[in-house]
Amino acid sequence: MKKPYIARDGEVRELDRGFFAHATRGRPPMPEAAKKRRVNLMLDPDVADRLQDEANASAFVNNLLRDKLGM
C-alpha cells in the first residue's frame, strides 16, 4: 500500500517524483449545478455606486435576492 502524502495529524510528507508524475495544475472542474451564471442587469446609478462599496458585491446581491425571494 502506498504511503499517503497527508498524515492523520495533517502533516504533509515530502512530495516525491510519483506525486509530480500525476499532479495537475489548477482546481478540479466544478459540477454544472454549482457553477454561477452571468446575468446582465441594468441598475440605477445610485445603486451601482453603492454596490461598488461592497467587498463582494455578488455575494451581497445573492443574499439580498434570496431573502427577498424567500429562498
Sequence and secondary structure as in RCSB ss.txt:
>XXXX:A:sequence
MKKPYIARDGEVRELDRGFFAHATRGRPPMPEAAKKRRVNLMLDPDVADRLQDEANASAFVNNLLRDKLGM
>XXXX:A:secstr
    SB TTS B    HHHHHH  SS     GGGS         HHHHHHHTTSTTHHHHHHHHHHHHHT 
